[in-house]
């Protein structure tokens, strides 16, 4: 199983794409935007290995304030996924 570096909870085979690290109010805005685009959103805590060019000092000072945003297309065939509506 190949996994996203720094976060062994998110298998890449499941289609998750790392977007960016955010805190409120941008976190809620980004989640709302991605969902409005039809994407599934997953938030994960910031871990030292998940930092890619972000301000490490800020993130280390208040790690609970920040989340890593992951997105993937909604699986329309799975339970809980939104089935396409006929035209």
C-alpha positions in Angstrom: 0.0 0.0 0.0 1.4 3.4 -1.0 0.6 6.1 1.4 0.8 9.9 1.5 4.2 10.9 3.0 3.9 12.0 6.6 0.5 10.7 7.2 0.0 6.9 7.3 -3.7 7.2 7.7 -4.5 8.3 4.1 -3.8 5.6 1.4 -3.2 7.2 -2.0 -4.9 4.3 -3.8 -8.1 5.6 -2.4 -7.8 8.7 -4.5 -7.0 11.3 -1.9 -5.1 14.4 -3.0 -3.4 16.7 -0.5 -4.5 20.3 -1.1 -3.0 22.5 1.6 -2.8 23.3 5.3 -5.4 25.8 6.7 -6.8 27.3 9.9 -10.2 29.0 10.5 -11.8 30.9 8.8 -10.1 29.7 5.6 -10.5 26.1 6.6 -14.3 26.2 6.6 -14.3 28.3 3.4 -12.1 25.8 1.6 -14.1 22.8 2.8 -17.3 24.5 1.6 -15.8 25.3 -1.8 -14.4 21.8 -2.4 -17.8 20.2 -1.4 -19.6 22.6 -3.7 -17.4 21.4 -6.5 -18.6 17.8 -5.8 -15.5 16.6 -4.0 -15.3 14.6 -0.8 -13.2 16.4 1.9 -11.1 14.9 4.6 -9.3 16.9 7.3 -6.3 15.5 9.1 -4.2 16.9 11.9 -0.9 18.4 11.0 2.1 16.1 11.6 5.7 17.1 11.2 6.0 14.8 8.1 3.0 16.4 6.4 4.6 19.9 6.2 5.6 20.9 2.7 7.0 24.4 2.6 4.4 25.9 5.0 5.6 28.0 7.9 6.8 25.3 10.2 7.2 27.6 13.2 3.6 28.7 13.1 2.3 25.2 12.7 4.5 23.8 15.5 3.4 26.6 17.8 -0.3 25.8 17.4 -0.7 22.4 15.7 -4.3 21.9 16.9 -5.4 25.0 15.1 -4.3 23.8 11.6 -5.6 20.9 9.5 -4.4 19.3 6.3 -7.1 19.3 3.6 -7.4 16.2 1.4 -10.0 15.8 -1.4 -11.1 13.2 -3.8 -14.0 12.7 -6.2 -17.1 11.4 -4.6 -17.6 7.7 -5.4 -21.1 7.9 -7.0 -21.6 4.2 -6.9 -21.0 3.7 -3.2 -23.5 3.9 -0.3 -23.5 7.5 0.8 -22.2 8.7 -2.6 -24.4 10.9 -4.6 -25.9 9.0 -7.6 -26.2 10.9 -10.8 -29.7 12.1 -11.6 -31.1 11.3 -15.1 -31.7 14.4 -17.3 
